[in-house]
């Protein structure tokens, strides 16, 4: 599965019955709840990384990616826009890119 595949599935579930789809249920609660859930999953991934639990981190990283894409979908931000932004930054030092933001 690719991130594009996952994002397409999330987009397709936007109009689904919240009683039959976890994604639809999350989206029906609004962008703020989607963002909150993303934050919870990110913290759980951090905990697994600190514990050096590779299996736990792998599982939580999958949750983080999924919930990030749900959050993007909730705010109608296409995954392609995020990928374009990453492409724009490619070849630029992270230090230089961050300094250019100020």
C-alpha angles and dihedrals in degrees: 000000000000129000087249090056092048093047090050090053091049091049090049091053094054091096097037125115109274089219091061103038131049089205092053090047092053093046092048089060091061138247094291093059090045089053091047091051091049089053092050091051092047090054090049090052090050091052092052091048092051090048089051089232102154095185091047092047091049091053094045092046088057089052091049093052092047094048092045089056091047089052091050091049091049089059095039093245108150117226086230090065090055091047090049089053091051090049090051089055095046113115092021120110111250088229092053092044092052092047090052090060094065 
